[in-house]
Amino acid sequence: MNDNNEIPNPYKDKGLTKEQAVDTLRQLAKDETRNHLLMGLLFNYVADSKLLEGTPYKNPVDYLCSHVQEVSRSALLDYSAVARVFTEPVALRYGITRLRLLLTYKDATKLEFNPEEPGPAVIQVPDKQGQVTVKSFADCGVEDLRMALKHLRDSTPGTPFPSEDRAVVDGYREAILRAVPKGSPVRVLLDRHKEESVIEIRTLPLTQVDKLIEALLSQYAVMNVVPAAAKKKEQARS
């Protein structure tokens, strides 16, 4: 590229010091965070309202992303999740990405924290050798949080579930995903609680509760597989 075609750079002639460059980047990051949080609040407004009633769009993700293709579905859902929990001052202090990773860490570890000040939340961060150091969320960067999540995935042993229980949950998952609008953030998981298999239904929009109930009742009526845990209880009674 020759000089005649050089992309204009507004900072080129300002003669910024290295400290000013850092301050400028920090302000730009805050502006970006504020806009992303506002996108999340806007998404939540559409999701909680009746704006899409009577339209072909039953899901705010489908509606907004079909009209504004510059924003990805995953990004919009991330902004929405953060906006549901944290205020603007908290978002500006820690950033959207770190707060979204904190929410993911919370789901994986059942971590409790104060949403008005999540800084003291304890995160177990491994180094390159796998040695874990306890750090506060305020002291964690994005890479620290990603390493903490990776460490959780790598170190948590897979819990074997009876095939019957998997079949039950798979059936309910398929029924629920058929019933809710395409792109719904709902998640249906098989987990364990006190040595018993349980089904977890997460991130279901309130506007889709009726679809969930219909799917559960429909699948319950046709489900022929009895969970292994239920079999054991029945055998214990007899």
C-alpha angles and dihedrals in degrees: 000000000000127000093261090062097041114136110247112251115198091202097053096086098034096081094219119193117231089256091052090049089056093047091048092050090048091053092047089051090052091050090050091048092050091052093047091050090050089051088054092049090048091050091049091050091054091044094050096042132072094242094120097048111123093018129104088248115088095165126059091216092059092045099046098039093047089058099035106040093172089078120068122224093237092050092050092050090050091052089048093051093050093045090054092060112024135055124229095259090054092046091050091049098050107018132237096269096052092046092049090051089049090055090050090049089049091053091050098046105024086239115178121214141158108258090206090059114012093164097102093052110127118240124185106222122187124211124222090278092053095252109145122226123188112234134171116248089243089061095047123098125204092268091050090055093046090050090049091053092046090050090053092051093046098044101041107092116226111253112224114233126197112258090238091059092048090052091053094051093043089054094050091044092054092046093050095046090050091051101047123070118274111271095028112157092223115131126198114199139176112228141157130247122180092341092309127110113244135182118232121203111192140182096009112166112235089235089065099051091102090055090050093052092048091050094048093049093045094049093043090056094055101033110117099173115093114209114249091236090057090049091054092051091048091050090049091055093050 
